[in-house]
Amino acid sequence: MATLIMWACFAIDLDHLLATPMFDPTRCSINFHPLHSYYAIAVYAALSFWKPSRILGIGLLIHILADSVDCLMM
């Protein structure tokens, strides 16, 4: 079950569909897309402290961490 929840955390990339252009290799997604904003990251961090949603919160934070590595590599 935890593995499925972690894979579901990739669904936050659906907010990339709202951007124009949808894919820009020079754009950092952190604080550009709604589900990658600093406010959303704070919610993900809060979710990781509440036991019923801990796995979801950690998965979302791992996703944000992976996206921020992309930003650093640019």
PDB file of N, H, CA, C and O in Angstrom:
ATOM      1  N   MET A   1       0.830  -1.194   0.000  1.00  0.00           N
ATOM      2  CA  MET A   1       0.000   0.000   0.000  1.00  0.00           C
ATOM      3  C   MET A   1       0.872   1.255   0.000  1.00  0.00           C
ATOM      4  O   MET A   1       0.579   2.227  -0.696  1.00  0.00           O
ATOM      5  N   ALA A   2       1.939   1.219   0.784  1.00  0.00           N
ATOM      6  H   ALA A   2       2.177   0.429   1.349  1.00  0.00           H
ATOM      7  CA  ALA A   2       2.824   2.386   0.841  1.00  0.00           C
ATOM      8  C   ALA A   2       3.450   2.661  -0.520  1.00  0.00           C
ATOM      9  O   ALA A   2       3.627   3.819  -0.899  1.00  0.00           O
ATOM     10  N   THR A   3       3.782   1.622  -1.248  1.00  0.00           N
ATOM     11  H   THR A   3       3.639   0.681  -0.941  1.00  0.00           H
ATOM     12  CA  THR A   3       4.363   1.801  -2.577  1.00  0.00           C
ATOM     13  C   THR A   3       3.373   2.466  -3.525  1.00  0.00           C
ATOM     14  O   THR A   3       3.753   3.341  -4.303  1.00  0.00           O
ATOM     15  N   LEU A   4       2.123   2.066  -3.469  1.00  0.00           N
ATOM     16  H   LEU A   4       1.814   1.355  -2.838  1.00  0.00           H
ATOM     17  CA  LEU A   4       1.096   2.684  -4.316  1.00  0.00           C
ATOM     18  C   LEU A   4       0.912   4.157  -3.973  1.00  0.00           C
ATOM     19  O   LEU A   4       0.747   4.989  -4.864  1.00  0.00           O
ATOM     20  N   ILE A   5       0.941   4.476  -2.695  1.00  0.00           N
ATOM     21  H   ILE A   5       1.075   3.799  -1.970  1.00  0.00           H
ATOM     22  CA  ILE A   5       0.811   5.877  -2.284  1.00  0.00           C
ATOM     23  C   ILE A   5       2.000   6.692  -2.795  1.00  0.00           C
ATOM     24  O   ILE A   5       1.829   7.811  -3.279  1.00  0.00           O
ATOM     25  N   MET A   6       3.192   6.132  -2.688  1.00  0.00           N
ATOM     26  H   MET A   6       3.332   5.223  -2.295  1.00  0.00           H
ATOM     27  CA  MET A   6       4.379   6.835  -3.184  1.00  0.00           C
ATOM     28  C   MET A   6       4.291   7.065  -4.694  1.00  0.00           C
ATOM     29  O   MET A   6       4.645   8.141  -5.174  1.00  0.00           O
ATOM     30  N   TRP A   7       3.828   6.075  -5.440  1.00  0.00           N
ATOM     31  H   TRP A   7       3.541   5.200  -5.050  1.00  0.00           H
ATOM     32  CA  TRP A   7       3.674   6.253  -6.883  1.00  0.00           C
ATOM     33  C   TRP A   7       2.595   7.284  -7.188  1.00  0.00           C
ATOM     34  O   TRP A   7       2.708   8.023  -8.166  1.00  0.00           O
ATOM     35  N   ALA A   8       1.561   7.344  -6.372  1.00  0.00           N
ATOM     36  H   ALA A   8       1.469   6.744  -5.577  1.00  0.00           H
ATOM     37  CA  ALA A   8       0.490   8.315  -6.582  1.00  0.00           C
ATOM     38  C   ALA A   8       0.970   9.751  -6.365  1.00  0.00           C
ATOM     39  O   ALA A   8       0.345  10.698  -6.843  1.00  0.00           O
ATOM     40  N   CYS A   9       2.066   9.905  -5.654  1.00  0.00           N
ATOM     41  H   CYS A   9       2.574   9.136  -5.266  1.00  0.00           H
ATOM     42  CA  CYS A   9       2.594  11.249  -5.409  1.00  0.00           C
ATOM     43  C   CYS A   9       3.066  11.928  -6.692  1.00  0.00           C
ATOM     44  O   CYS A   9       3.229  13.148  -6.720  1.00  0.00           O
ATOM     45  N   PHE A  10       3.283  11.165  -7.735  1.00  0.00           N
ATOM     46  H   PHE A  10       3.151  10.174  -7.712  1.00  0.00           H
ATOM     47  CA  PHE A  10       3.648  11.769  -9.014  1.00  0.00           C
ATOM     48  C   PHE A  10       2.463  12.485  -9.658  1.00  0.00           C
ATOM     49  O   PHE A  10       2.640  13.214 -10.633  1.00  0.00           O
ATOM     50  N   ALA A  11       1.270  12.287  -9.130  1.00  0.00           N
ATOM     51  H   ALA A  11       1.126  11.695  -8.338  1.00  0.00           H
ATOM     52  CA  ALA A  11       0.091  12.945  -9.684  1.00  0.00           C
ATOM     53  C   ALA A  11       0.131  14.460  -9.507  1.00  0.00           C
ATOM     54  O   ALA A  11      -0.623  15.168 -10.173  1.00  0.00           O
ATOM     55  N   ILE A  12       0.987  14.974  -8.631  1.00  0.00           N
ATOM     56  H   ILE A  12       1.599  14.398  -8.090  1.00  0.00           H
ATOM     57  CA  ILE A  12       1.051  16.424  -8.489  1.00  0.00           C
ATOM     58  C   ILE A  12       1.679  17.076  -9.717  1.00  0.00           C
ATOM     59  O   ILE A  12       1.642  18.298  -9.854  1.00  0.00           O
ATOM     60  N   ASP A  13       2.246  16.282 -10.597  1.00  0.00           N
ATOM     61  H   ASP A  13       2.276  15.288 -10.486  1.00  0.00           H
ATOM     62  CA  ASP A  13       2.767  16.833 -11.849  1.00  0.00           C
ATOM     63  C   ASP A  13       1.658  17.173 -12.835  1.00  0.00           C
ATOM     64  O   ASP A  13       1.931  17.735 -13.895  1.00  0.00           O
ATOM     65  N   LEU A  14       0.424  16.846 -12.509  1.00  0.00           N
ATOM     66  H   LEU A  14       0.201  16.390 -11.648  1.00  0.00           H
ATOM     67  CA  LEU A  14      -0.682  17.218 -13.385  1.00  0.00           C
ATOM     68  C   LEU A  14      -0.840  18.733 -13.485  1.00  0.00           C
ATOM     69  O   LEU A  14      -1.443  19.227 -14.438  1.00  0.00           O
ATOM     70  N   ASP A  15      -0.307  19.474 -12.517  1.00  0.00           N
ATOM     71  H   ASP A  15       0.183  19.073 -11.743  1.00  0.00           H
ATOM     72  CA  ASP A  15      -0.406  20.926 -12.608  1.00  0.00           C
ATOM     73  C   ASP A  15       0.484  21.500 -13.711  1.00  0.00           C
ATOM     74  O   ASP A  15       0.367  22.678 -14.045  1.00  0.00           O
ATOM     75  N   HIS A  16       1.360  20.689 -14.271  1.00  0.00           N
ATOM     76  H   HIS A  16       1.454  19.732 -13.999  1.00  0.00           H
ATOM     77  CA  HIS A  16       2.161  21.124 -15.407  1.00  0.00           C
ATOM     78  C   HIS A  16       1.278  21.337 -16.639  1.00  0.00           C
ATOM     79  O   HIS A  16       1.656  22.059 -17.562  1.00  0.00           O
ATOM     80  N   LEU A  17       0.109  20.710 -16.649  1.00  0.00           N
ATOM     81  H   LEU A  17      -0.198  20.124 -15.899  1.00  0.00           H
ATOM     82  CA  LEU A  17      -0.814  20.885 -17.765  1.00  0.00           C
ATOM     83  C   LEU A  17      -1.381  22.302 -17.823  1.00  0.00           C
ATOM     84  O   LEU A  17      -1.880  22.721 -18.867  1.00  0.00           O
ATOM     85  N   LEU A  18      -1.311  23.037 -16.730  1.00  0.00           N
ATOM     86  H   LEU A  18      -0.905  22.697 -15.882  1.00  0.00           H
ATOM     87  CA  LEU A  18      -1.836  24.401 -16.682  1.00  0.00           C
ATOM     88  C   LEU A  18      -0.844  25.430 -17.216  1.00  0.00           C
ATOM     89  O   LEU A  18      -1.223  26.573 -17.471  1.00  0.00           O
ATOM     90  N   ALA A  19       0.401  25.049 -17.388  1.00  0.00           N
ATOM     91  H   ALA A  19       0.709  24.120 -17.181  1.00  0.00           H
ATOM     92  CA  ALA A  19       1.444  25.994 -17.802  1.00  0.00           C
ATOM     93  C   ALA A  19       1.485  26.126 -19.320  1.00  0.00           C
ATOM     94  O   ALA A  19       1.135  25.207 -20.060  1.00  0.00           O
ATOM     95  N   THR A  20       1.922  27.298 -19.751  1.00  0.00           N
ATOM     96  H   THR A  20       2.206  28.045 -19.150  1.00  0.00           H
ATOM     97  CA  THR A  20       2.127  27.544 -21.174  1.00  0.00           C
ATOM     98  C   THR A  20       3.540  28.045 -21.363  1.00  0.00           C
ATOM     99  O   THR A  20       3.857  29.110 -20.833  1.00  0.00           O
ATOM    100  N   PRO A  21       4.402  27.369 -22.068  1.00  0.00           N
ATOM    101  CA  PRO A  21       4.240  26.030 -22.642  1.00  0.00           C
ATOM    102  C   PRO A  21       4.231  24.969 -21.554  1.00  0.00           C
ATOM    103  O   PRO A  21       4.710  25.193 -20.443  1.00  0.00           O
ATOM    104  N   MET A  22       3.685  23.826 -21.888  1.00  0.00           N
ATOM    105  H   MET A  22       3.296  23.645 -22.791  1.00  0.00           H
ATOM    106  CA  MET A  22       3.533  22.767 -20.902  1.00  0.00           C
ATOM    107  C   MET A  22       4.898  22.294 -20.382  1.00  0.00           C
ATOM    108  O   MET A  22       5.053  22.026 -19.190  1.00  0.00           O
ATOM    109  N   PHE A  23       5.872  22.196 -21.271  1.00  0.00           N
ATOM    110  H   PHE A  23       5.746  22.414 -22.239  1.00  0.00           H
ATOM    111  CA  PHE A  23       7.208  21.772 -20.864  1.00  0.00           C
ATOM    112  C   PHE A  23       8.206  22.827 -21.311  1.00  0.00           C
ATOM    113  O   PHE A  23       8.253  23.196 -22.485  1.00  0.00           O
ATOM    114  N   ASP A  24       8.986  23.298 -20.383  1.00  0.00           N
ATOM    115  H   ASP A  24       8.947  22.998 -19.430  1.00  0.00           H
ATOM    116  CA  ASP A  24      10.064  24.234 -20.678  1.00  0.00           C
ATOM    117  C   ASP A  24      11.294  23.753 -19.921  1.00  0.00           C
ATOM    118  O   ASP A  24      11.317  23.805 -18.691  1.00  0.00           O
ATOM    119  N   PRO A  25      12.322  23.283 -20.634  1.00  0.00           N
ATOM    120  CA  PRO A  25      13.480  22.711 -19.942  1.00  0.00           C
ATOM    121  C   PRO A  25      14.262  23.723 -19.115  1.00  0.00           C
ATOM    122  O   PRO A  25      15.071  23.328 -18.276  1.00  0.00           O
ATOM    123  N   THR A  26      14.041  25.013 -19.331  1.00  0.00           N
ATOM    124  H   THR A  26      13.384  25.334 -20.013  1.00  0.00           H
ATOM    125  CA  THR A  26      14.780  26.030 -18.579  1.00  0.00           C
ATOM    126  C   THR A  26      13.986  26.565 -17.389  1.00  0.00           C
ATOM    127  O   THR A  26      14.463  27.458 -16.689  1.00  0.00           O
ATOM    128  N   ARG A  27      12.802  26.046 -17.150  1.00  0.00           N
ATOM    129  H   ARG A  27      12.415  25.320 -17.719  1.00  0.00           H
ATOM    130  CA  ARG A  27      11.938  26.540 -16.082  1.00  0.00           C
ATOM    131  C   ARG A  27      12.048  25.656 -14.850  1.00  0.00           C
ATOM    132  O   ARG A  27      12.018  24.429 -14.946  1.00  0.00           O
ATOM    133  N   CYS A  28      12.175  26.289 -13.705  1.00  0.00           N
ATOM    134  H   CYS A  28      12.199  27.285 -13.627  1.00  0.00           H
ATOM    135  CA  CYS A  28      12.160  25.575 -12.434  1.00  0.00           C
ATOM    136  C   CYS A  28      10.704  25.440 -11.988  1.00  0.00           C
ATOM    137  O   CYS A  28       9.983  26.434 -11.909  1.00  0.00           O
ATOM    138  N   SER A  29      10.282  24.236 -11.702  1.00  0.00           N
ATOM    139  H   SER A  29      10.868  23.428 -11.766  1.00  0.00           H
ATOM    140  CA  SER A  29       8.873  24.033 -11.341  1.00  0.00           C
ATOM    141  C   SER A  29       8.558  24.451  -9.910  1.00  0.00           C
ATOM    142  O   SER A  29       7.392  24.652  -9.570  1.00  0.00           O
ATOM    143  N   ILE A  30       9.576  24.584  -9.069  1.00  0.00           N
ATOM    144  H   ILE A  30      10.523  24.421  -9.344  1.00  0.00           H
ATOM    145  CA  ILE A  30       9.332  24.977  -7.681  1.00  0.00           C
ATOM    146  C   ILE A  30       8.867  26.426  -7.648  1.00  0.00           C
ATOM    147  O   ILE A  30       9.537  27.320  -8.166  1.00  0.00           O
ATOM    148  N   ASN A  31       7.732  26.640  -7.042  1.00  0.00           N
ATOM    149  H   ASN A  31       7.188  25.915  -6.622  1.00  0.00           H
ATOM    150  CA  ASN A  31       7.052  27.934  -6.904  1.00  0.00           C
ATOM    151  C   ASN A  31       6.598  28.501  -8.245  1.00  0.00           C
ATOM    152  O   ASN A  31       6.330  29.699  -8.339  1.00  0.00           O
ATOM    153  N   PHE A  32       6.505  27.683  -9.273  1.00  0.00           N
ATOM    154  H   PHE A  32       6.723  26.710  -9.198  1.00  0.00           H
ATOM    155  CA  PHE A  32       5.925  28.114 -10.550  1.00  0.00           C
ATOM    156  C   PHE A  32       4.553  27.484 -10.736  1.00  0.00           C
ATOM    157  O   PHE A  32       3.591  28.171 -11.082  1.00  0.00           O
ATOM    158  N   HIS A  33       4.464  26.197 -10.510  1.00  0.00           N
ATOM    159  H   HIS A  33       5.245  25.639 -10.230  1.00  0.00           H
ATOM    160  CA  HIS A  33       3.201  25.476 -10.640  1.00  0.00           C
ATOM    161  C   HIS A  33       2.473  25.498  -9.292  1.00  0.00           C
ATOM    162  O   HIS A  33       3.116  25.514  -8.243  1.00  0.00           O
ATOM    163  N   PRO A  34       1.135  25.498  -9.315  1.00  0.00           N
ATOM    164  CA  PRO A  34       0.370  25.601  -8.060  1.00  0.00           C
ATOM    165  C   PRO A  34       0.674  24.509  -7.030  1.00  0.00           C
ATOM    166  O   PRO A  34       0.776  24.804  -5.839  1.00  0.00           O
ATOM    167  N   LEU A  35       0.816  23.272  -7.462  1.00  0.00           N
ATOM    168  H   LEU A  35       0.733  23.033  -8.430  1.00  0.00           H
ATOM    169  CA  LEU A  35       1.080  22.182  -6.518  1.00  0.00           C
ATOM    170  C   LEU A  35       2.554  22.059  -6.163  1.00  0.00           C
ATOM    171  O   LEU A  35       2.945  21.163  -5.415  1.00  0.00           O
ATOM    172  N   HIS A  36       3.374  22.963  -6.703  1.00  0.00           N
ATOM    173  H   HIS A  36       3.057  23.691  -7.310  1.00  0.00           H
ATOM    174  CA  HIS A  36       4.797  23.010  -6.381  1.00  0.00           C
ATOM    175  C   HIS A  36       5.146  24.323  -5.686  1.00  0.00           C
ATOM    176  O   HIS A  36       6.319  24.688  -5.597  1.00  0.00           O
ATOM    177  N   SER A  37       4.135  25.032  -5.194  1.00  0.00           N
ATOM    178  H   SER A  37       3.183  24.736  -5.266  1.00  0.00           H
ATOM    179  CA  SER A  37       4.361  26.325  -4.545  1.00  0.00           C
ATOM    180  C   SER A  37       4.863  26.112  -3.113  1.00  0.00           C
ATOM    181  O   SER A  37       4.775  25.019  -2.554  1.00  0.00           O
ATOM    182  N   TYR A  38       5.388  27.188  -2.550  1.00  0.00           N
ATOM    183  H   TYR A  38       5.460  28.076  -3.004  1.00  0.00           H
ATOM    184  CA  TYR A  38       5.886  27.099  -1.177  1.00  0.00           C
ATOM    185  C   TYR A  38       4.749  26.803  -0.194  1.00  0.00           C
ATOM    186  O   TYR A  38       4.960  26.123   0.811  1.00  0.00           O
ATOM    187  N   TYR A  39       3.553  27.308  -0.479  1.00  0.00           N
ATOM    188  H   TYR A  39       3.382  27.860  -1.295  1.00  0.00           H
ATOM    189  CA  TYR A  39       2.400  27.018   0.388  1.00  0.00           C
ATOM    190  C   TYR A  39       2.046  25.529   0.337  1.00  0.00           C
ATOM    191  O   TYR A  39       1.758  24.916   1.365  1.00  0.00           O
ATOM    192  N   ALA A  40       2.072  24.959  -0.863  1.00  0.00           N
ATOM    193  H   ALA A  40       2.306  25.457  -1.698  1.00  0.00           H
ATOM    194  CA  ALA A  40       1.779  23.529  -1.006  1.00  0.00           C
ATOM    195  C   ALA A  40       2.850  22.695  -0.309  1.00  0.00           C
ATOM    196  O   ALA A  40       2.546  21.678   0.314  1.00  0.00           O
ATOM    197  N   ILE A  41       4.109  23.132  -0.419  1.00  0.00           N
ATOM    198  H   ILE A  41       4.356  23.958  -0.926  1.00  0.00           H
ATOM    199  CA  ILE A  41       5.197  22.400   0.236  1.00  0.00           C
ATOM    200  C   ILE A  41       5.000  22.414   1.751  1.00  0.00           C
ATOM    201  O   ILE A  41       5.283  21.423   2.424  1.00  0.00           O
ATOM    202  N   ALA A  42       4.517  23.531   2.286  1.00  0.00           N
ATOM    203  H   ALA A  42       4.287  24.336   1.740  1.00  0.00           H
ATOM    204  CA  ALA A  42       4.235  23.602   3.725  1.00  0.00           C
ATOM    205  C   ALA A  42       3.132  22.619   4.114  1.00  0.00           C
ATOM    206  O   ALA A  42       3.202  21.987   5.168  1.00  0.00           O
ATOM    207  N   VAL A  43       2.119  22.493   3.264  1.00  0.00           N
ATOM    208  H   VAL A  43       2.062  23.006   2.408  1.00  0.00           H
ATOM    209  CA  VAL A  43       1.044  21.523   3.527  1.00  0.00           C
ATOM    210  C   VAL A  43       1.594  20.103   3.480  1.00  0.00           C
ATOM    211  O   VAL A  43       1.229  19.271   4.311  1.00  0.00           O
ATOM    212  N   TYR A  44       2.472  19.815   2.511  1.00  0.00           N
ATOM    213  H   TYR A  44       2.768  20.491   1.836  1.00  0.00           H
ATOM    214  CA  TYR A  44       3.061  18.479   2.410  1.00  0.00           C
ATOM    215  C   TYR A  44       3.894  18.163   3.658  1.00  0.00           C
ATOM    216  O   TYR A  44       3.885  17.038   4.158  1.00  0.00           O
ATOM    217  N   ALA A  45       4.610  19.175   4.147  1.00  0.00           N
ATOM    218  H   ALA A  45       4.617  20.089   3.740  1.00  0.00           H
ATOM    219  CA  ALA A  45       5.402  18.973   5.363  1.00  0.00           C
ATOM    220  C   ALA A  45       4.482  18.707   6.555  1.00  0.00           C
ATOM    221  O   ALA A  45       4.777  17.848   7.386  1.00  0.00           O
ATOM    222  N   ALA A  46       3.374  19.434   6.641  1.00  0.00           N
ATOM    223  H   ALA A  46       3.134  20.131   5.966  1.00  0.00           H
ATOM    224  CA  ALA A  46       2.419  19.219   7.735  1.00  0.00           C
ATOM    225  C   ALA A  46       1.803  17.820   7.646  1.00  0.00           C
ATOM    226  O   ALA A  46       1.600  17.164   8.668  1.00  0.00           O
ATOM    227  N   LEU A  47       1.507  17.366   6.432  1.00  0.00           N
ATOM    228  H   LEU A  47       1.672  17.898   5.602  1.00  0.00           H
ATOM    229  CA  LEU A  47       0.945  16.022   6.260  1.00  0.00           C
ATOM    230  C   LEU A  47       1.897  14.942   6.755  1.00  0.00           C
ATOM    231  O   LEU A  47       1.464  13.893   7.232  1.00  0.00           O
ATOM    232  N   SER A  48       3.189  15.204   6.640  1.00  0.00           N
ATOM    233  H   SER A  48       3.540  16.057   6.253  1.00  0.00           H
ATOM    234  CA  SER A  48       4.156  14.185   7.046  1.00  0.00           C
ATOM    235  C   SER A  48       4.251  14.025   8.563  1.00  0.00           C
ATOM    236  O   SER A  48       4.834  13.055   9.048  1.00  0.00           O
ATOM    237  N   PHE A  49       3.684  14.967   9.313  1.00  0.00           N
ATOM    238  H   PHE A  49       3.211  15.755   8.919  1.00  0.00           H
ATOM    239  CA  PHE A  49       3.692  14.861  10.776  1.00  0.00           C
ATOM    240  C   PHE A  49       2.434  14.213  11.331  1.00  0.00           C
ATOM    241  O   PHE A  49       2.415  13.823  12.498  1.00  0.00           O
ATOM    242  N   TRP A  50       1.373  14.086  10.522  1.00  0.00           N
ATOM    243  H   TRP A  50       1.389  14.403   9.574  1.00  0.00           H
ATOM    244  CA  TRP A  50       0.111  13.501  10.960  1.00  0.00           C
ATOM    245  C   TRP A  50       0.099  12.042  10.531  1.00  0.00           C
ATOM    246  O   TRP A  50       0.177  11.747   9.339  1.00  0.00           O
ATOM    247  N   LYS A  51       0.002  11.135  11.482  1.00  0.00           N
ATOM    248  H   LYS A  51      -0.062  11.375  12.450  1.00  0.00           H
ATOM    249  CA  LYS A  51       0.197   9.705  11.234  1.00  0.00           C
ATOM    250  C   LYS A  51      -0.647   9.132  10.086  1.00  0.00           C
ATOM    251  O   LYS A  51      -0.101   8.386   9.273  1.00  0.00           O
ATOM    252  N   PRO A  52      -1.943   9.439   9.975  1.00  0.00           N
ATOM    253  CA  PRO A  52      -2.709   8.833   8.868  1.00  0.00           C
ATOM    254  C   PRO A  52      -2.240   9.258   7.473  1.00  0.00           C
ATOM    255  O   PRO A  52      -2.462   8.532   6.504  1.00  0.00           O
ATOM    256  N   SER A  53      -1.601  10.415   7.360  1.00  0.00           N
ATOM    257  H   SER A  53      -1.421  11.005   8.147  1.00  0.00           H
ATOM    258  CA  SER A  53      -1.173  10.888   6.039  1.00  0.00           C
ATOM    259  C   SER A  53       0.347  10.988   5.926  1.00  0.00           C
ATOM    260  O   SER A  53       0.861  11.634   5.013  1.00  0.00           O
ATOM    261  N   ARG A  54       1.050  10.364   6.833  1.00  0.00           N
ATOM    262  H   ARG A  54       0.632   9.840   7.575  1.00  0.00           H
ATOM    263  CA  ARG A  54       2.510  10.483   6.870  1.00  0.00           C
ATOM    264  C   ARG A  54       3.171   9.997   5.590  1.00  0.00           C
ATOM    265  O   ARG A  54       4.063  10.664   5.068  1.00  0.00           O
ATOM    266  N   ILE A  55       2.752   8.855   5.080  1.00  0.00           N
ATOM    267  H   ILE A  55       2.027   8.312   5.504  1.00  0.00           H
ATOM    268  CA  ILE A  55       3.378   8.305   3.873  1.00  0.00           C
ATOM    269  C   ILE A  55       3.120   9.231   2.682  1.00  0.00           C
ATOM    270  O   ILE A  55       4.018   9.464   1.873  1.00  0.00           O
ATOM    271  N   LEU A  56       1.917   9.752   2.572  1.00  0.00           N
ATOM    272  H   LEU A  56       1.187   9.563   3.229  1.00  0.00           H
ATOM    273  CA  LEU A  56       1.588  10.677   1.496  1.00  0.00           C
ATOM    274  C   LEU A  56       2.440  11.938   1.589  1.00  0.00           C
ATOM    275  O   LEU A  56       3.000  12.382   0.586  1.00  0.00           O
ATOM    276  N   GLY A  57       2.544  12.516   2.777  1.00  0.00           N
ATOM    277  H   GLY A  57       2.090  12.156   3.591  1.00  0.00           H
ATOM    278  CA  GLY A  57       3.344  13.725   2.957  1.00  0.00           C
ATOM    279  C   GLY A  57       4.807  13.505   2.631  1.00  0.00           C
ATOM    280  O   GLY A  57       5.435  14.346   1.988  1.00  0.00           O
ATOM    281  N   ILE A  58       5.352  12.389   3.066  1.00  0.00           N
ATOM    282  H   ILE A  58       4.842  11.706   3.588  1.00  0.00           H
ATOM    283  CA  ILE A  58       6.754  12.093   2.774  1.00  0.00           C
ATOM    284  C   ILE A  58       6.957  11.872   1.278  1.00  0.00           C
ATOM    285  O   ILE A  58       7.955  12.320   0.713  1.00  0.00           O
ATOM    286  N   GLY A  59       6.024  11.190   0.642  1.00  0.00           N
ATOM    287  H   GLY A  59       5.213  10.827   1.101  1.00  0.00           H
ATOM    288  CA  GLY A  59       6.126  10.979  -0.805  1.00  0.00           C
ATOM    289  C   GLY A  59       6.081  12.282  -1.583  1.00  0.00           C
ATOM    290  O   GLY A  59       6.824  12.462  -2.547  1.00  0.00           O
ATOM    291  N   LEU A  60       5.208  13.190  -1.162  1.00  0.00           N
ATOM    292  H   LEU A  60       4.605  13.043  -0.379  1.00  0.00           H
ATOM    293  CA  LEU A  60       5.127  14.489  -1.837  1.00  0.00           C
ATOM    294  C   LEU A  60       6.389  15.304  -1.607  1.00  0.00           C
ATOM    295  O   LEU A  60       6.853  15.994  -2.514  1.00  0.00           O
ATOM    296  N   LEU A  61       6.944  15.233  -0.414  1.00  0.00           N
ATOM    297  H   LEU A  61       6.566  14.672   0.322  1.00  0.00           H
ATOM    298  CA  LEU A  61       8.195  15.948  -0.145  1.00  0.00           C
ATOM    299  C   LEU A  61       9.361  15.359  -0.946  1.00  0.00           C
ATOM    300  O   LEU A  61      10.235  16.097  -1.401  1.00  0.00           O
ATOM    301  N   ILE A  62       9.377  14.058  -1.115  1.00  0.00           N
ATOM    302  H   ILE A  62       8.668  13.458  -0.745  1.00  0.00           H
ATOM    303  CA  ILE A  62      10.414  13.436  -1.940  1.00  0.00           C
ATOM    304  C   ILE A  62      10.276  13.907  -3.387  1.00  0.00           C
ATOM    305  O   ILE A  62      11.278  14.158  -4.057  1.00  0.00           O
ATOM    306  N   HIS A  63       9.047  14.025  -3.865  1.00  0.00           N
ATOM    307  H   HIS A  63       8.234  13.821  -3.321  1.00  0.00           H
ATOM    308  CA  HIS A  63       8.813  14.516  -5.221  1.00  0.00           C
ATOM    309  C   HIS A  63       9.328  15.951  -5.371  1.00  0.00           C
ATOM    310  O   HIS A  63       9.982  16.279  -6.362  1.00  0.00           O
ATOM    311  N   ILE A  64       9.034  16.794  -4.394  1.00  0.00           N
ATOM    312  H   ILE A  64       8.503  16.527  -3.590  1.00  0.00           H
ATOM    313  CA  ILE A  64       9.497  18.181  -4.425  1.00  0.00           C
ATOM    314  C   ILE A  64      11.024  18.222  -4.368  1.00  0.00           C
ATOM    315  O   ILE A  64      11.649  19.030  -5.055  1.00  0.00           O
ATOM    316  N   LEU A  65      11.615  17.366  -3.566  1.00  0.00           N
ATOM    317  H   LEU A  65      11.107  16.710  -3.009  1.00  0.00           H
ATOM    318  CA  LEU A  65      13.072  17.302  -3.486  1.00  0.00           C
ATOM    319  C   LEU A  65      13.675  16.919  -4.838  1.00  0.00           C
ATOM    320  O   LEU A  65      14.681  17.496  -5.250  1.00  0.00           O
ATOM    321  N   ALA A  66      13.076  15.960  -5.526  1.00  0.00           N
ATOM    322  H   ALA A  66      12.259  15.490  -5.192  1.00  0.00           H
ATOM    323  CA  ALA A  66      13.566  15.566  -6.846  1.00  0.00           C
ATOM    324  C   ALA A  66      13.441  16.716  -7.837  1.00  0.00           C
ATOM    325  O   ALA A  66      14.344  16.939  -8.644  1.00  0.00           O
ATOM    326  N   ASP A  67      12.330  17.449  -7.785  1.00  0.00           N
ATOM    327  H   ASP A  67      11.596  17.268  -7.130  1.00  0.00           H
ATOM    328  CA  ASP A  67      12.166  18.606  -8.665  1.00  0.00           C
ATOM    329  C   ASP A  67      13.153  19.716  -8.333  1.00  0.00           C
ATOM    330  O   ASP A  67      13.621  20.408  -9.238  1.00  0.00           O
ATOM    331  N   SER A  68      13.477  19.901  -7.077  1.00  0.00           N
ATOM    332  H   SER A  68      13.097  19.339  -6.342  1.00  0.00           H
ATOM    333  CA  SER A  68      14.410  20.958  -6.712  1.00  0.00           C
ATOM    334  C   SER A  68      15.836  20.599  -7.145  1.00  0.00           C
ATOM    335  O   SER A  68      16.636  21.494  -7.417  1.00  0.00           O
ATOM    336  N   VAL A  69      16.159  19.321  -7.211  1.00  0.00           N
ATOM    337  H   VAL A  69      15.509  18.594  -6.989  1.00  0.00           H
ATOM    338  CA  VAL A  69      17.463  18.912  -7.742  1.00  0.00           C
ATOM    339  C   VAL A  69      17.559  19.306  -9.218  1.00  0.00           C
ATOM    340  O   VAL A  69      18.614  19.740  -9.680  1.00  0.00           O
ATOM    341  N   ASP A  70      16.464  19.155  -9.950  1.00  0.00           N
ATOM    342  H   ASP A  70      15.606  18.802  -9.575  1.00  0.00           H
ATOM    343  CA  ASP A  70      16.434  19.600 -11.352  1.00  0.00           C
ATOM    344  C   ASP A  70      16.695  21.100 -11.446  1.00  0.00           C
ATOM    345  O   ASP A  70      17.392  21.560 -12.350  1.00  0.00           O
ATOM    346  N   CYS A  71      16.132  21.858 -10.509  1.00  0.00           N
ATOM    347  H   CYS A  71      15.566  21.484  -9.774  1.00  0.00           H
ATOM    348  CA  CYS A  71      16.337  23.306 -10.513  1.00  0.00           C
ATOM    349  C   CYS A  71      17.795  23.652 -10.247  1.00  0.00           C
ATOM    350  O   CYS A  71      18.326  24.592 -10.839  1.00  0.00           O
ATOM    351  N   LEU A  72      18.440  22.911  -9.371  1.00  0.00           N
ATOM    352  H   LEU A  72      18.008  22.148  -8.890  1.00  0.00           H
ATOM    353  CA  LEU A  72      19.833  23.170  -9.055  1.00  0.00           C
ATOM    354  C   LEU A  72      20.756  22.805 -10.219  1.00  0.00           C
ATOM    355  O   LEU A  72      21.819  23.404 -10.382  1.00  0.00           O
ATOM    356  N   MET A  73      20.351  21.832 -11.022  1.00  0.00           N
ATOM    357  H   MET A  73      19.488  21.345 -10.890  1.00  0.00           H
ATOM    358  CA  MET A  73      21.182  21.380 -12.132  1.00  0.00           C
ATOM    359  C   MET A  73      21.115  22.327 -13.330  1.00  0.00           C
ATOM    360  O   MET A  73      21.942  22.234 -14.238  1.00  0.00           O
ATOM    361  N   MET A  74      20.146  23.229 -13.340  1.00  0.00           N
ATOM    362  H   MET A  74      19.475  23.305 -12.602  1.00  0.00           H
ATOM    363  CA  MET A  74      20.018  24.151 -14.471  1.00  0.00           C
ATOM    364  C   MET A  74      21.073  25.236 -14.415  1.00  0.00           C
ATOM    365  O   MET A  74      21.116  26.101 -15.289  1.00  0.00           O
TER     366      MET A  74
END
